[in-house]
């Protein structure tokens, strides 16, 4: 049962060759002290990480200060003084 030894070795080499074990950039940000919601929101893969149920990300987003900021972001019109990329 399972893979033959040669196939298992090849699979292990491919795993390391393509660096499939890397930590997401979001995890690296979350490991940093003082990371902000805005920094996380600027990451391209933040929605994908939420869909993948990244536990560290979901725990961070469910903190009171993050929830309050998220509600503010969706209920208040952003300042016209902000650059367009930040506003939308």
N, CA, C and O atoms as a GROMACS GRO file, in nm:
protein
  352
    1UNK      N    1   0.083  -0.120   0.000
    1UNK     CA    2   0.000   0.000   0.000
    1UNK      C    3   0.087   0.126   0.000
    1UNK      O    4   0.200   0.123   0.049
    2UNK      N    5   0.035   0.233  -0.054
    2UNK     CA    6   0.109   0.358  -0.057
    2UNK      C    7   0.197   0.367  -0.179
    2UNK      O    8   0.189   0.284  -0.270
    3UNK      N    9   0.281   0.468  -0.182
    3UNK     CA   10   0.372   0.490  -0.293
    3UNK      C   11   0.493   0.401  -0.284
    3UNK      O   12   0.540   0.372  -0.174
    4UNK      N   13   0.546   0.356  -0.398
    4UNK     CA   14   0.674   0.286  -0.396
    4UNK      C   15   0.782   0.382  -0.346
    4UNK      O   16   0.766   0.503  -0.356
    5UNK      N   17   0.890   0.328  -0.294
    5UNK     CA   18   0.996   0.411  -0.234
    5UNK      C   19   1.047   0.516  -0.331
    5UNK      O   20   1.069   0.630  -0.291
    6UNK      N   21   1.068   0.480  -0.457
    6UNK     CA   22   1.120   0.576  -0.556
    6UNK      C   23   1.022   0.691  -0.577
    6UNK      O   24   1.062   0.807  -0.586
    7UNK      N   25   0.893   0.659  -0.585
    7UNK     CA   26   0.791   0.763  -0.604
    7UNK      C   27   0.782   0.853  -0.482
    7UNK      O   28   0.766   0.974  -0.496
    8UNK      N   29   0.793   0.796  -0.364
    8UNK     CA   30   0.788   0.876  -0.241
    8UNK      C   31   0.907   0.970  -0.235
    8UNK      O   32   0.893   1.086  -0.196
    9UNK      N   33   1.025   0.922  -0.274
    9UNK     CA   34   1.144   1.006  -0.275
    9UNK      C   35   1.129   1.119  -0.375
    9UNK      O   36   1.164   1.233  -0.346
   10UNK      N   37   1.076   1.088  -0.493
   10UNK     CA   38   1.054   1.190  -0.596
   10UNK      C   39   0.955   1.294  -0.546
   10UNK      O   40   0.974   1.414  -0.567
   11UNK      N   41   0.849   1.249  -0.480
   11UNK     CA   42   0.750   1.342  -0.427
   11UNK      C   43   0.813   1.434  -0.322
   11UNK      O   44   0.784   1.553  -0.319
   12UNK      N   45   0.899   1.380  -0.238
   12UNK     CA   46   0.966   1.460  -0.136
   12UNK      C   47   1.058   1.562  -0.199
   12UNK      O   48   1.065   1.677  -0.154
   13UNK      N   49   1.130   1.522  -0.303
   13UNK     CA   50   1.220   1.615  -0.373
   13UNK      C   51   1.139   1.727  -0.437
   13UNK      O   52   1.178   1.844  -0.429
   14UNK      N   53   1.028   1.694  -0.501
   14UNK     CA   54   0.944   1.795  -0.565
   14UNK      C   55   0.889   1.893  -0.461
   14UNK      O   56   0.880   2.013  -0.487
   15UNK      N   57   0.852   1.842  -0.344
   15UNK     CA   58   0.801   1.926  -0.237
   15UNK      C   59   0.903   2.034  -0.202
   15UNK      O   60   0.868   2.152  -0.194
   16UNK      N   61   1.027   1.994  -0.181
   16UNK     CA   62   1.131   2.090  -0.143
   16UNK      C   63   1.177   2.173  -0.261
   16UNK      O   64   1.212   2.290  -0.245
   17UNK      N   65   1.179   2.115  -0.381
   17UNK     CA   66   1.224   2.188  -0.500
   17UNK      C   67   1.133   2.308  -0.527
   17UNK      O   68   1.181   2.416  -0.559
   18UNK      N   69   1.005   2.288  -0.513
   18UNK     CA   70   0.911   2.395  -0.540
   18UNK      C   71   0.875   2.475  -0.416
   18UNK      O   72   0.788   2.562  -0.421
   19UNK      N   73   0.940   2.446  -0.305
   19UNK     CA   74   0.923   2.521  -0.181
   19UNK      C   75   0.776   2.531  -0.141
   19UNK      O   76   0.726   2.640  -0.111
   20UNK      N   77   0.707   2.418  -0.143
   20UNK     CA   78   0.566   2.416  -0.108
   20UNK      C   79   0.542   2.427   0.041
   20UNK      O   80   0.427   2.433   0.085
   21UNK      N   81   0.648   2.428   0.118
   21UNK     CA   82   0.633   2.436   0.262
   21UNK      C   83   0.649   2.578   0.315
   21UNK      O   84   0.657   2.599   0.436
   22UNK      N   85   0.655   2.676   0.225
   22UNK     CA   86   0.684   2.811   0.271
   22UNK      C   87   0.567   2.869   0.351
   22UNK      O   88   0.451   2.834   0.329
   23UNK      N   89   0.600   2.956   0.441
   23UNK     CA   90   0.501   3.023   0.523
   23UNK      C   91   0.446   3.141   0.444
   23UNK      O   92   0.521   3.211   0.376
   24UNK      N   93   0.317   3.162   0.450
   24UNK     CA   94   0.258   3.272   0.375
   24UNK      C   95   0.310   3.406   0.429
   24UNK      O   96   0.349   3.417   0.545
   25UNK      N   97   0.308   3.504   0.342
   25UNK     CA   98   0.352   3.638   0.382
   25UNK      C   99   0.262   3.692   0.492
   25UNK      O  100   0.306   3.766   0.579
   26UNK      N  101   0.136   3.654   0.488
   26UNK     CA  102   0.042   3.698   0.592
   26UNK      C  103   0.083   3.641   0.727
   26UNK      O  104   0.078   3.712   0.828
   27UNK      N  105   0.122   3.514   0.731
   27UNK     CA  106   0.170   3.456   0.857
   27UNK      C  107   0.293   3.530   0.908
   27UNK      O  108   0.307   3.553   1.028
   28UNK      N  109   0.381   3.567   0.816
   28UNK     CA  110   0.501   3.642   0.855
   28UNK      C  111   0.462   3.777   0.914
   28UNK      O  112   0.520   3.821   1.013
   29UNK      N  113   0.365   3.844   0.853
   29UNK     CA  114   0.318   3.972   0.906
   29UNK      C  115   0.256   3.954   1.044
   29UNK      O  116   0.280   4.033   1.135
   30UNK      N  117   0.176   3.849   1.059
   30UNK     CA  118   0.109   3.825   1.187
   30UNK      C  119   0.208   3.791   1.298
   30UNK      O  120   0.180   3.813   1.416
   31UNK      N  121   0.323   3.737   1.262
   31UNK     CA  122   0.426   3.706   1.361
   31UNK      C  123   0.497   3.832   1.409
   31UNK      O  124   0.562   3.832   1.514
   32UNK      N  125   0.484   3.939   1.333
   32UNK     CA  126   0.548   4.066   1.368
   32UNK      C  127   0.466   4.139   1.474
   32UNK      O  128   0.343   4.141   1.469
   33UNK      N  129   0.534   4.197   1.569
   33UNK     CA  130   0.463   4.274   1.672
   33UNK      C  131   0.414   4.406   1.613
   33UNK      O  132   0.489   4.474   1.542
   34UNK      N  133   0.292   4.440   1.640
   34UNK     CA  134   0.238   4.568   1.598
   34UNK      C  135   0.183   4.572   1.456
   34UNK      O  136   0.161   4.680   1.401
   35UNK      N  137   0.160   4.456   1.395
   35UNK     CA  138   0.104   4.454   1.260
   35UNK      C  139  -0.035   4.518   1.264
   35UNK      O  140  -0.109   4.502   1.362
   36UNK      N  141  -0.069   4.590   1.158
   36UNK     CA  142  -0.198   4.659   1.154
   36UNK      C  143  -0.293   4.592   1.055
   36UNK      O  144  -0.251   4.519   0.966
   37UNK      N  145  -0.419   4.618   1.074
   37UNK     CA  146  -0.520   4.567   0.982
   37UNK      C  147  -0.493   4.620   0.842
   37UNK      O  148  -0.507   4.546   0.744
   38UNK      N  149  -0.455   4.744   0.831
   38UNK     CA  150  -0.428   4.805   0.700
   38UNK      C  151  -0.317   4.731   0.627
   38UNK      O  152  -0.326   4.708   0.506
   39UNK      N  153  -0.211   4.693   0.700
   39UNK     CA  154  -0.102   4.617   0.638
   39UNK      C  155  -0.153   4.485   0.583
   39UNK      O  156  -0.116   4.444   0.472
   40UNK      N  157  -0.237   4.419   0.659
   40UNK     CA  158  -0.292   4.290   0.614
   40UNK      C  159  -0.385   4.309   0.495
   40UNK      O  160  -0.385   4.227   0.402
   41UNK      N  161  -0.464   4.415   0.497
   41UNK     CA  162  -0.559   4.440   0.389
   41UNK      C  163  -0.488   4.471   0.257
   41UNK      O  164  -0.546   4.453   0.150
   42UNK      N  165  -0.365   4.517   0.264
   42UNK     CA  166  -0.289   4.548   0.143
   42UNK      C  167  -0.232   4.422   0.076
   42UNK      O  168  -0.184   4.429  -0.037
   43UNK      N  169  -0.238   4.310   0.144
   43UNK     CA  170  -0.186   4.185   0.088
   43UNK      C  171  -0.284   4.127  -0.014
   43UNK      O  172  -0.404   4.122   0.011
   44UNK      N  173  -0.231   4.084  -0.128
   44UNK     CA  174  -0.314   4.028  -0.234
   44UNK      C  175  -0.392   3.905  -0.191
   44UNK      O  176  -0.506   3.885  -0.232
   45UNK      N  177  -0.330   3.823  -0.109
   45UNK     CA  178  -0.389   3.693  -0.078
   45UNK      C  179  -0.467   3.690   0.054
   45UNK      O  180  -0.492   3.582   0.108
   46UNK      N  181  -0.506   3.806   0.105
   46UNK     CA  182  -0.576   3.808   0.233
   46UNK      C  183  -0.711   3.736   0.224
   46UNK      O  184  -0.748   3.663   0.316
   47UNK      N  185  -0.784   3.754   0.115
   47UNK     CA  186  -0.913   3.685   0.101
   47UNK      C  187  -0.893   3.535   0.085
   47UNK      O  188  -0.968   3.456   0.143
   48UNK      N  189  -0.792   3.496   0.008
   48UNK     CA  190  -0.764   3.354  -0.010
   48UNK      C  191  -0.727   3.289   0.124
   48UNK      O  192  -0.768   3.177   0.152
   49UNK      N  193  -0.650   3.361   0.204
   49UNK     CA  194  -0.610   3.309   0.336
   49UNK      C  195  -0.732   3.296   0.428
   49UNK      O  196  -0.739   3.204   0.508
   50UNK      N  197  -0.826   3.388   0.415
   50UNK     CA  198  -0.950   3.377   0.494
   50UNK      C  199  -1.030   3.255   0.449
   50UNK      O  200  -1.080   3.178   0.531
   51UNK      N  201  -1.041   3.237   0.317
   51UNK     CA  202  -1.114   3.121   0.263
   51UNK      C  203  -1.048   2.990   0.304
   51UNK      O  204  -1.116   2.890   0.326
   52UNK      N  205  -0.915   2.992   0.316
   52UNK     CA  206  -0.841   2.872   0.356
   52UNK      C  207  -0.844   2.854   0.508
   52UNK      O  208  -0.785   2.760   0.561
   53UNK      N  209  -0.914   2.943   0.576
   53UNK     CA  210  -0.931   2.939   0.721
   53UNK      C  211  -0.797   2.944   0.794
   53UNK      O  212  -0.770   2.865   0.885
   54UNK      N  213  -0.713   3.039   0.752
   54UNK     CA  214  -0.586   3.062   0.820
   54UNK      C  215  -0.618   3.104   0.964
   54UNK      O  216  -0.668   3.214   0.987
   55UNK      N  217  -0.589   3.016   1.057
   55UNK     CA  218  -0.629   3.036   1.197
   55UNK      C  219  -0.571   3.164   1.256
   55UNK      O  220  -0.642   3.240   1.323
   56UNK      N  221  -0.443   3.189   1.232
   56UNK     CA  222  -0.380   3.310   1.288
   56UNK      C  223  -0.447   3.436   1.234
   56UNK      O  224  -0.471   3.531   1.308
   57UNK      N  225  -0.478   3.435   1.105
   57UNK     CA  226  -0.542   3.551   1.044
   57UNK      C  227  -0.683   3.569   1.100
   57UNK      O  228  -0.722   3.681   1.135
   58UNK      N  229  -0.759   3.461   1.109
   58UNK     CA  230  -0.896   3.472   1.159
   58UNK      C  231  -0.899   3.517   1.305
   58UNK      O  232  -0.987   3.594   1.344
   59UNK      N  233  -0.805   3.470   1.385
   59UNK     CA  234  -0.798   3.515   1.525
   59UNK      C  235  -0.765   3.664   1.532
   59UNK      O  236  -0.822   3.736   1.614
   60UNK      N  237  -0.675   3.709   1.447
   60UNK     CA  238  -0.640   3.851   1.444
   60UNK      C  239  -0.760   3.935   1.402
   60UNK      O  240  -0.792   4.036   1.466
   61UNK      N  241  -0.827   3.894   1.295
   61UNK     CA  242  -0.940   3.970   1.244
   61UNK      C  243  -1.058   3.972   1.340
   61UNK      O  244  -1.140   4.064   1.333
   62UNK      N  245  -1.069   3.875   1.427
   62UNK     CA  246  -1.182   3.870   1.520
   62UNK      C  247  -1.156   3.947   1.650
   62UNK      O  248  -1.243   3.950   1.737
   63UNK      N  249  -1.040   4.008   1.663
   63UNK     CA  250  -1.014   4.093   1.780
   63UNK      C  251  -1.103   4.216   1.773
   63UNK      O  252  -1.136   4.264   1.664
   64UNK      N  253  -1.140   4.267   1.890
   64UNK     CA  254  -1.232   4.381   1.897
   64UNK      C  255  -1.187   4.499   1.811
   64UNK      O  256  -1.267   4.554   1.736
   65UNK      N  257  -1.060   4.538   1.823
   65UNK     CA  258  -1.015   4.657   1.750
   65UNK      C  259  -1.020   4.636   1.599
   65UNK      O  260  -1.046   4.730   1.524
   66UNK      N  261  -0.996   4.514   1.553
   66UNK     CA  262  -1.005   4.484   1.409
   66UNK      C  263  -1.150   4.486   1.362
   66UNK      O  264  -1.182   4.541   1.257
   67UNK      N  265  -1.237   4.425   1.442
   67UNK     CA  266  -1.378   4.423   1.404
   67UNK      C  267  -1.434   4.565   1.395
   67UNK      O  268  -1.508   4.597   1.303
   68UNK      N  269  -1.396   4.650   1.491
   68UNK     CA  270  -1.443   4.789   1.488
   68UNK      C  271  -1.391   4.861   1.364
   68UNK      O  272  -1.464   4.936   1.300
   69UNK      N  273  -1.263   4.839   1.332
   69UNK     CA  274  -1.205   4.905   1.214
   69UNK      C  275  -1.269   4.854   1.085
   69UNK      O  276  -1.293   4.931   0.993
   70UNK      N  277  -1.297   4.724   1.078
   70UNK     CA  278  -1.363   4.667   0.960
   70UNK      C  279  -1.503   4.726   0.942
   70UNK      O  280  -1.542   4.760   0.830
   71UNK      N  281  -1.577   4.737   1.050
   71UNK     CA  282  -1.712   4.796   1.042
   71UNK      C  283  -1.703   4.941   0.996
   71UNK      O  284  -1.782   4.985   0.913
   72UNK      N  285  -1.606   5.014   1.049
   72UNK     CA  286  -1.587   5.153   1.007
   72UNK      C  287  -1.553   5.161   0.859
   72UNK      O  288  -1.606   5.247   0.788
   73UNK      N  289  -1.467   5.073   0.812
   73UNK     CA  290  -1.427   5.074   0.671
   73UNK      C  291  -1.545   5.052   0.577
   73UNK      O  292  -1.548   5.107   0.467
   74UNK      N  293  -1.642   4.972   0.619
   74UNK     CA  294  -1.754   4.943   0.529
   74UNK      C  295  -1.875   5.033   0.550
   74UNK      O  296  -1.968   5.032   0.469
   75UNK      N  297  -1.876   5.111   0.658
   75UNK     CA  298  -1.994   5.195   0.685
   75UNK      C  299  -1.969   5.344   0.669
   75UNK      O  300  -2.064   5.422   0.663
   76UNK      N  301  -1.843   5.384   0.662
   76UNK     CA  302  -1.813   5.527   0.650
   76UNK      C  303  -1.741   5.556   0.519
   76UNK      O  304  -1.655   5.480   0.476
   77UNK      N  305  -1.779   5.666   0.457
   77UNK     CA  306  -1.715   5.710   0.333
   77UNK      C  307  -1.571   5.752   0.362
   77UNK      O  308  -1.548   5.830   0.455
   78UNK      N  309  -1.474   5.702   0.285
   78UNK     CA  310  -1.335   5.742   0.310
   78UNK      C  311  -1.312   5.888   0.273
   78UNK      O  312  -1.383   5.943   0.188
   79UNK      N  313  -1.215   5.948   0.334
   79UNK     CA  314  -1.182   6.088   0.308
   79UNK      C  315  -1.138   6.105   0.163
   79UNK      O  316  -1.065   6.021   0.109
   80UNK      N  317  -1.180   6.212   0.101
   80UNK     CA  318  -1.141   6.242  -0.037
   80UNK      C  319  -0.993   6.276  -0.046
   80UNK      O  320  -0.935   6.274  -0.154
   81UNK      N  321  -0.932   6.307   0.068
   81UNK     CA  322  -0.789   6.341   0.070
   81UNK      C  323  -0.700   6.218   0.050
   81UNK      O  324  -0.583   6.232   0.013
   82UNK      N  325  -0.753   6.100   0.074
   82UNK     CA  326  -0.674   5.978   0.059
   82UNK      C  327  -0.654   5.946  -0.088
   82UNK      O  328  -0.739   5.977  -0.172
   83UNK      N  329  -0.542   5.882  -0.119
   83UNK     CA  330  -0.520   5.841  -0.258
   83UNK      C  331  -0.622   5.734  -0.295
   83UNK      O  332  -0.672   5.662  -0.209
   84UNK      N  333  -0.651   5.726  -0.423
   84UNK     CA  334  -0.758   5.636  -0.470
   84UNK      C  335  -0.735   5.491  -0.431
   84UNK      O  336  -0.829   5.420  -0.395
   85UNK      N  337  -0.610   5.445  -0.437
   85UNK     CA  338  -0.579   5.306  -0.402
   85UNK      C  339  -0.620   5.276  -0.257
   85UNK      O  340  -0.670   5.168  -0.228
   86UNK      N  341  -0.599   5.371  -0.169
   86UNK     CA  342  -0.633   5.353  -0.028
   86UNK      C  343  -0.783   5.364  -0.006
   86UNK      O  344  -0.840   5.292   0.075
   87UNK      N  345  -0.847   5.455  -0.079
   87UNK     CA  346  -0.991   5.476  -0.062
   87UNK      C  347  -1.073   5.356  -0.104
   87UNK      O  348  -1.176   5.325  -0.044
   88UNK      N  349  -1.028   5.287  -0.209
   88UNK     CA  350  -1.108   5.178  -0.263
   88UNK      C  351  -1.033   5.049  -0.256
   88UNK      O  352  -1.084   4.945  -0.297
   0.00000   0.00000   0.00000
